[in-house]
Amino acid sequence: MDKEFLLELFQPFGAVSVRNMFGGQGIAYHGLNLAIVIDGALCLKADDITIPVFEAEGMTAWKYQRKDGKPIDMGYWTVPERLFDDPDEFAGWAQAAFDVAMRADAKKPASKRKF
């Protein structure tokens, strides 16, 4: 996915930044990563609160394969294709992913928090 497409896709949610990461692209809002594009798939940040929504949609978690072959759950889940055609619903999913990022940020030591 190219940067212009991602900026347009996230526009109803807010002004995001897109940068290269993990061999793909990272999407951040106010300095917190809320999504990635990896192997051409858009994935949103998820946690125990939001994972059931992704599971109900039949979506899968992105797992990083370590050199020893062990997969590591990175906390990002693929998004349903239908969201690409529904900016308002996509914005709600993006907000939920940002809420996950905020909860993760709140768990960090105060000196490392963005907010």
Residue pairs with C-beta under 8 A, 6 or more apart in sequence:
1 25
1 37
1 40
1 42
3 18
3 25
6 16
6 18
6 25
6 27
6 37
6 42
7 16
7 18
9 42
9 84
9 87
9 90
10 16
10 27
10 29
10 35
10 90
10 94
11 87
12 87
12 88
12 90
12 91
13 29
13 90
13 91
13 94
13 95
13 98
14 29
14 94
15 29
16 27
16 28
16 29
16 34
16 35
17 27
17 28
17 29
18 25
18 26
18 27
19 25
19 26
19 28
20 26
21 36
22 36
22 38
22 64
23 38
24 36
24 37
24 38
24 39
25 36
25 37
26 33
26 35
26 36
27 33
27 34
27 35
27 36
27 37
28 34
29 94
29 98
29 101
30 114
30 115
31 114
32 98
32 101
32 102
32 105
32 114
32 115
33 45
33 101
34 44
34 45
34 94
34 97
34 98
34 100
34 101
35 42
35 43
35 44
35 45
35 76
35 94
35 97
36 42
36 43
36 62
36 74
36 76
37 43
38 62
38 76
41 62
41 78
42 78
42 79
43 62
43 76
43 77
43 78
43 79
44 54
44 76
44 77
44 79
44 93
44 94
44 96
44 97
45 75
45 76
45 97
45 98
45 100
45 101
45 104
46 54
46 61
46 75
46 76
46 77
46 97
46 100
47 75
47 100
47 103
47 104
49 100
49 103
50 96
50 97
50 99
50 100
51 61
51 77
53 96
54 61
54 77
54 78
57 80
58 80
59 77
59 78
59 79
59 80
60 77
60 78
61 73
61 74
61 75
61 76
61 77
62 74
62 76
62 77
62 78
63 71
63 72
63 73
63 74
64 71
64 72
64 74
65 71
65 72
66 72
75 100
75 104
79 90
79 93
82 89
83 89
83 90
83 93
84 90
102 115
105 113
105 114
105 115
106 113
106 115
